[in-house]
């Protein structure tokens, strides 16, 4: 698949390129974007998305499939490290639709460029398959939704809701570099070689790590991350009128007047804060379930004083569940949120051949030529 021709069976079979460990169909998308960014002697950083889609559709993909794969490799909440860079409105995590292709552009990220250099032997091998793993299954399902080949016919692994469950987890750039350094130094202790894999979009992971490191398919639950805002020691007094208002009232000889202050609501108890969600979790649906369970169905373990969704593109996920009891059981509140259907995603991860074997394989690959590894380390600095 070095020529970049995309075949649906290659995308589904999970065939991995030998010098990068990436799915061959991912490399084919990178090559298509690279061709789109080559206009004779000019090589702009990004190209119009329409041009990139045209590079992909002759190989049997519909425009929607081509666009979905371009989005999946560039959205930071769909992959640990984007291989593509996006210019313009490519949509948001909460489901907002992207702008038309005529108003967006796409190009290779530095990591995507390094992937092509390694695949073409312009530098040494780079372990991007270990770094990135697979797309989150819910987003992978989106890229395959219009395929003519049923998932069950192409992938013998069990399925949940039509989604293929066998996944390779991504461990992140820094973790893989540290593990390879240990492996090349002869340190074979499993606890040093691979840490707990980070889930997409800063989610918490509940997984049988020893079984995962042994190369067995392991059921994993990806859940929200939480923080706590402690209860205030003494509720603040309502703000009074500023000095200039008092002076103006006295100057007019007023002996009685009222001052109405609209201060932010202060809660007497601690607040639970949802600070991260797994990729594929609909944040709006999670907030709706919180409101319904807390106020309409009254299933919360304690009285909920308020729920605020303060999430923005700058601060990320920030949903606050407030209480008015200074002694509220915040652990019970956390357990209640975790059991909501929209708060978790179940997947099955696997490491073919075992994590230790994979790391030592890559350590041996880079012994003769570590130029790719050096460039990868430079990107993580």
Buried (B, 14 or more C-beta within 10 A) or exposed (E): BEEBBBBBEBBBBBBBBEBBBBBBBBBBBBBBBBBBBEEEEEEEEBBBBBBBBBBBBEBEBEEBBBBBBBBBBBBEBBBBBBBBBBBBEBBEBEEEEBEEBEEBBBBBBBBBBBBBBBBEEEBBBBBBBBBBBBBBBBBBBBBBEEBEEEBEEBBEBEBEEEBBBBBBBBBBBBBBBBBBBBBBEEEEEBEBBBBEBBBBBBBBBBBEBEBBBBBEBBEBBBBBBBEEBEBEEEEEEEEEBEEEEBEEBEEEEEEEEEEEEEEEEEBBBBBBBBBBBBBBBBBEBBBEBBBEBBBEEEEBEBEBBBBBBEBEEEEBBBBBBBBBBBEBBBEEBBEBBBEBEBBBBBBBBBBEEBBBEBBBBBBEBBEEEBBBBEBBBEBBE
